[in-house]
Amino acid sequence: MKTEVSAASSFIASLLRTTGLLSEHQLEQFSLALEEALGDHYQHHWFPQAPCKGSGYRCIRINHKMDPVIGRAACTVGLTVEQLFSLLPSELTLWVDPYEVSYRIGEDGSICVLYESTPPTPVHSDSTDFVSCKNGLRMGQTSPSESFNIMAVSS
């Protein structure tokens, strides 16, 4: 879990770094606070044998509301929720799962992988190939724009 949480924390810190408004010391403090907060938050919701289990709980989301875990970490460096809204994308989804950390900016954005590793092979392998939570989403869901037919009307 530590590697995945560190990847997620570093990603959020890198988004804040691009604004140029925080010092390296503040970014480091924020990153450490976020790592600790995420580790505590995920403690009883981390299932390496079933990576999709608990994925919704582990999802970090900014969508007209600031994710409370990010908000708490930001307070440690003196940032308010209002400042965070101005510094981070207004629509951000970050999935932190065993063996994979991925994100999407915007509701229709592409899912990008930040970190990926291969799960260990189980001793008694009765399962099929490992499919990450996001790969399952990619395989089973069409883009919202593909669900609608557009008809142009001219007068």
C-alpha positions as CSV (number, residue, x, y, z in Angstrom):
1,M,0.0,0.0,0.0
2,K,2.8,2.4,0.8
3,T,4.0,2.5,-2.9
4,E,0.5,3.2,-4.2
5,V,-0.2,5.9,-1.6
6,S,3.1,7.5,-2.3
7,A,2.4,7.6,-6.0
8,A,-1.0,9.2,-5.4
9,S,0.4,11.8,-3.0
10,S,3.3,12.7,-5.3
11,F,0.9,13.2,-8.2
12,I,-1.3,15.6,-6.2
13,A,1.8,17.4,-5.0
14,S,3.0,17.7,-8.6
15,L,-0.2,19.3,-9.7
16,L,0.2,21.8,-6.9
17,R,3.9,22.3,-7.9
18,T,2.9,23.4,-11.4
19,T,1.1,26.5,-9.9
20,G,4.4,27.8,-8.5
21,L,2.6,29.2,-5.5
22,L,4.0,26.7,-2.9
23,S,7.6,26.3,-1.7
24,E,9.3,23.0,-2.0
25,H,9.1,22.7,1.8
26,Q,5.3,23.2,1.7
27,L,5.0,20.7,-1.1
28,E,7.0,18.1,0.9
29,Q,5.0,18.7,4.0
30,F,1.7,18.4,2.1
31,S,2.9,15.2,0.4
32,L,3.9,13.6,3.7
33,A,0.6,14.7,5.4
34,L,-1.4,13.3,2.5
35,E,0.5,10.0,2.5
36,E,-0.2,9.6,6.2
37,A,-3.9,10.6,5.8
38,L,-4.4,8.2,2.9
39,G,-2.6,5.3,4.7
40,D,-4.9,5.8,7.8
41,H,-8.0,6.2,5.6
42,Y,-7.3,3.0,3.6
43,Q,-6.0,0.9,6.6
44,H,-9.1,-1.4,6.7
45,H,-10.0,-1.0,3.0
46,W,-7.0,-2.5,1.3
47,F,-7.4,-5.9,-0.3
48,P,-4.4,-7.1,-2.4
49,Q,-6.1,-10.4,-3.1
50,A,-9.2,-8.6,-4.5
51,P,-8.0,-5.2,-5.8
52,C,-11.4,-3.9,-6.9
53,K,-12.9,-4.5,-3.5
54,G,-13.1,-1.2,-1.8
55,S,-12.1,0.8,-4.9
56,G,-15.0,3.2,-4.5
57,Y,-13.9,3.9,-0.9
58,R,-10.3,4.5,-2.0
59,C,-11.3,6.8,-4.8
60,I,-10.2,10.5,-4.4
61,R,-12.6,12.8,-6.0
62,I,-12.8,16.5,-6.7
63,N,-16.0,17.5,-8.4
64,H,-17.6,20.7,-7.0
65,K,-16.6,19.4,-3.6
66,M,-13.1,18.9,-2.3
67,D,-12.1,15.4,-1.2
68,P,-11.9,15.7,2.6
69,V,-8.6,13.7,2.8
70,I,-6.9,16.2,0.5
71,G,-8.5,19.1,2.4
72,R,-7.1,17.9,5.7
73,A,-3.6,17.5,4.3
74,A,-3.7,21.0,2.8
75,C,-4.5,22.4,6.2
76,T,-1.1,21.2,7.4
77,V,0.6,23.7,5.1
78,G,-1.9,26.5,5.6
79,L,-4.0,26.1,2.4
80,T,-7.7,26.6,2.6
81,V,-10.2,24.5,0.6
82,E,-10.9,27.6,-1.5
83,Q,-7.2,27.9,-2.4
84,L,-7.1,24.2,-3.3
85,F,-10.1,24.7,-5.7
86,S,-8.1,27.4,-7.5
87,L,-4.9,25.3,-7.6
88,L,-6.2,21.8,-8.6
89,P,-8.3,20.7,-11.5
90,S,-12.0,21.3,-10.9
91,E,-12.8,17.7,-12.0
92,L,-10.3,15.1,-10.8
93,T,-10.7,11.4,-10.1
94,L,-7.8,9.4,-8.6
95,W,-8.1,5.7,-8.0
96,V,-5.7,4.2,-5.5
97,D,-5.9,0.4,-5.7
98,P,-3.5,-2.4,-4.9
99,Y,-1.1,-2.7,-7.8
100,E,-2.4,0.4,-9.7
101,V,-2.9,4.1,-9.3
102,S,-4.6,5.9,-12.1
103,Y,-6.4,9.2,-12.6
104,R,-8.8,11.1,-14.9
105,I,-9.1,14.8,-15.3
106,G,-12.5,15.9,-16.4
107,E,-15.6,13.7,-16.7
108,D,-14.8,12.6,-20.2
109,G,-11.0,12.6,-19.9
110,S,-8.9,9.6,-20.6
111,I,-7.8,7.3,-17.7
112,C,-4.1,7.5,-17.2
113,V,-2.0,5.1,-15.2
114,L,0.5,6.6,-12.7
115,Y,1.7,3.4,-11.2
116,E,1.3,-0.2,-12.1
117,S,2.8,-3.4,-10.8
118,T,2.1,-7.1,-11.3
119,P,0.3,-8.8,-8.4
120,P,2.1,-11.9,-7.0
121,T,1.0,-15.2,-8.4
122,P,-1.3,-17.0,-5.9
123,V,-0.2,-20.4,-4.7
124,H,-3.4,-22.0,-5.8
125,S,-4.2,-20.2,-9.1
126,D,-7.9,-20.9,-9.9
127,S,-8.5,-17.4,-11.1
128,T,-8.5,-15.9,-14.6
129,D,-6.2,-13.2,-15.8
130,F,-6.0,-10.2,-13.4
131,V,-8.1,-7.3,-14.6
132,S,-7.6,-4.0,-12.8
133,C,-10.6,-2.0,-11.7
134,K,-10.0,0.6,-14.4
135,N,-9.4,-1.9,-17.1
136,G,-12.8,-3.3,-16.2
137,L,-14.2,0.2,-16.5
138,R,-12.5,0.7,-19.9
139,M,-13.8,-2.6,-21.3
140,G,-17.4,-2.3,-20.1
141,Q,-18.3,1.3,-20.5
142,T,-18.7,3.4,-23.6
143,S,-18.1,7.1,-23.7
144,P,-21.1,9.2,-22.8
145,S,-20.9,10.8,-26.2
146,E,-21.3,7.4,-27.9
147,S,-24.6,6.8,-26.1
148,F,-26.4,9.6,-27.9
149,N,-27.4,10.2,-31.5
150,I,-27.1,13.8,-32.6
151,M,-29.6,15.1,-35.1
152,A,-29.1,18.5,-36.7
153,V,-32.1,20.5,-37.6
154,S,-31.9,23.5,-40.0
155,S,-34.6,25.9,-41.0
